[in-house]
Amino acid sequence: MVENYLRATGFYHVSRIGVIRGFHLMLAALVERWRPETHTFVLLIGEVTVTLEDVAHIFGLLPIDGEPVSGWTDSSSEFVQSQGIVIFGREPSVSGSTLFTDKSTAYAHAKYLPLLRDFERIHTYSWGSACLAHLYRALCRASRYDTKEMDGLLNLLYVWAWERMLCLAPVPRQTGARNCNHSLAIPHN
């Protein structure tokens, strides 16, 4: 039953990804090469970035066009409880989210709860665009010299890096694909 709801909203594929952990060195290397001025990673071979097309490819049927995703930023416990009661009919018990996570990577930000209020409208929002904007903001914050951790869509970043730079993938997808210079332009077929 829950699967049908996830499919109807476009979140089913995202819910199947799970949480990816243990690739801190790759994350640190990518953040070190992130340039907030251009929203690109500056590599020896040139500049590359995560695009909306990448989000659509990686997150499946998550909508990439539609109404903008925006919200009020009150994350007090009273706000979360009241929104949870309005939306779910009870106080929320949020866990295991891969979208719009905070630094604990376990909680969805409360500002998105009002967008879930009307189930019939959830699929009309451009969640993919919001994911990309959230990732860019998280990378910009993480690239500051005084920042020690990163929140945001780490799964999106990891999968993007593994698909675009095959030499970084934990399981090689092609024999001999260890040279990052030749693996940045992979078609989305």
N, C-alpha and C positions, 0 to 999 in steps of 0.2 A: 504494500500500500504506500509506504513512504517513497519507494522507488518511483511509483507513478507520479507523485507530487514533484519529486526532483526532476524527472523527465519533463514534466509540463512547464517547469520554470526555467529549464536550460542548465540546471546545476548538477545533473546526474553525473556527467563525465568528471566534473571537478570533484565530486564527492568520492569518486573511485580512485583518485590519485593518492590519497593518504598523505602522510608526513614523511618527508625525506630528511634524514639527519646524517651527520658525520662527515660533511664535506666543507669544513671550516676553512681549510687552506685554499681551496678553490674560490670560496666566497671572498676571502680576504684579498686574493689576487685580483679578482674582478672589481671589487670595491676600490682597490688601489689604482686601478686603471680607469675608473669612472670620472667623467668630466661633467660637472653640473651645468656648465655654460652651454653645452651642446647636447646633453643627455645621450652621450655615446661612451663606449669603451675605446680608449686609444691603445691600439696594439701596434706591434712592429710593422704589420702589413697594412695598417690603416685604421679607420674608425668603423665600428659596428655597433648596432643597438638592437634592443628588443622592440619589435614593431607590433602594431595591432594585428597584422596578419599572423605573427607568431603566437599571440594570445589566442586567436581563433583556432589555430592549428593545435596548440597544446591543450587548451581547455575545451575542445570539442564544440558543442552546441551552445556554449555560453554566449548570449547576445552581445554583439559588438556595435550595434547601432540601436537607436531608440532614444528615449528620454535620458537626460543626464542624471547621474547618481550623485545626489548631494544630501546633506542633512545637518541637523543641529548637532553641535558637538558636546552636549551635556552627557557626561558619562558617570554621573553620580549614581549611587546604588538605588536611590529612590526613582530616578528616571528609568533605569534598566528594569526595575521591578514593575513599575507602572506600565511600561511598554510591553513587557512580557505578559502581564495579565491581560492587556487589551488584545494582543496578537494571539497568544497561545492559551488564554483562559486560566493561566496559573503563573507563578513566579518562575522565571527561566532558570534552567540549569544548563549553561552553555559549556560545550567542550568539543575539542577536536575540529577546529575550523581551519581551512586552508585559504580562505578568502579574507582579506582585510584584517589580518591578525595583528595583535599587539606584540610587544617584545617577548612575551612568554610563549608565543605561537599557539596559544590555547583558546583565546577568546576573540570573538568577533566584536568589533567596535560598536558600542551602543548606538552611535549615530545612524547606523543602517537599519536598526530595528523598525522605525516607522515605515520604511519602504516595503517591509514584509507584511504590513497590516492588511493590505488588499491583495489576496492571493491571485486574483485574476489579472492584476497589473504587474506582477513581479517580472514576467517575461518581457515587458515593454521597456524596461530600463536597459541602458547600455552598460551592463556589468563588465564586459570585456574592456571597454574604455576606462572604466573606473579602476580595474585591476592594473592596467598599464600605468595610469597616472599615480596610483598608490605605489607601484614598484619604483617609478622614477623618483617620487618624493622620498621613499625609503633609501634609495641609493644616494641621493643628494645629501641626506642627513648623515648616512653612514660614512660618506667620503670626507666629512669634516675631521680635522686632525684631533679633536677632543672627544670623538665618539668611539666607544668601545664595543658596541653591539648594533645589530640591525634587526628591525622588524620588517614586516612586509611579506611579499609573495616569494619566499625563498624557493618554493617548489617550481614556480614559473621560471625563475632565474636559473636554477639547476638544470631543468629539462631543456631550456633554451640553449644553455652552454653546451650540454651534451649533444644536442642535435646540430648545432652550428659549428662546434669545434670537436670533431669526433675523437681527437686525441685525448680529450678530457673525460670521455664517457667511461663509467666504471666497467661496462661490458662493451668491447669493440663491436661496432655494427658492420664493419667491412674488413676483410683481410688486408693488412698493410695500411690501414687508415690511421697511422700514428703521426702524420705530418699535418699540423694545424694550418699550414699555409695553403693547403689545397682543399680544405673542408668547410669553408665559411658560407658558401653559396649552395645550400642544399635545397632542392625544390620541395614544395609541400604536397607531393603527390600521394 
